[in-house]
């Protein structure tokens, strides 16, 4: 992982790809598949939040780049990174 507390989009995509490959394997028992599916459901829920957060950050950066008046705005303070 890029940092102990951060993950890149590419790292998240790799994890999702691993879950898909696991789901497509023919050598899993029904019990293993049930456990795999439960874990995949959790991973995909977290991935959705991850990508939504990344989308918000990118949209905010674009808005700030287009309109310098947004610096020190409420969104800027909410994200705490600009």
N, C-alpha and C positions, 0 to 999 in steps of 0.2 A: 504494500500500500504506500502511497505517496508520502503520507504523514500518519502518525499514530491516530489522529482524530479526523483525517480527511481522506476522501477517496476520489479518484478521477472518474470521468465518464467512461474512459476506456476500461478501467478496472471493474466498474459496475457492469459494463457490457460483457466482460469476460465471465463474471459470475453468473449472469443470466444465461449466457451461452452454455456454461457448464451444466446448469439446471436443465436446459432443454435437451442437451445430449444425454443426460441421465434419464430423463423421461422417455427417450426413444430407445433405450437399451432393452433388448429382449430377454436378458438373463436375470431379470429381477422377479422375485416372488411377489404375489399379491400383497403380502404384508410389507415388503420392502417398498413396493410402489405406493402404498398408502402413506407410509412414513415420508417417502420422497416428495409426494404431492403436498403433504402438510408443510414440510420445510420450504418447498418451492412457493407455496402460497404466502408464507411469511416474507421470503426474500423478495417476491414480486411486489408485495405491499410496500416494503421499504424502498424498493427501486422506484416505484411510482412517486413516493414522497421526495426522493433524491432528485429525480428528473424535474419534478414540479419546482423544487427549490432552485435548481440550476436555471430553469426557464425564467423564473422571476428575477434572478440576478442578472441574466443576460438582457432581459427587457429593460431593467432599470439602468444598466450601463448604457444601453442604446439611447434611452431617453436623456440621460445626463449628458451624453456626448452631443446630442442634438440640441440641447437647451441648457446652457450653462446656468440659467436662473434656477434650475432645480437643485443646484448644489446647496447643501445645508437644508434641504427640504425634509419634510416628514418621512418620505420614503427613504431618503438618504440616511437619516438617523435610525430608522427601523432596521435597515439592513446592517448598519454599523460598519461599513467597509469603504466608504468613499470619502 
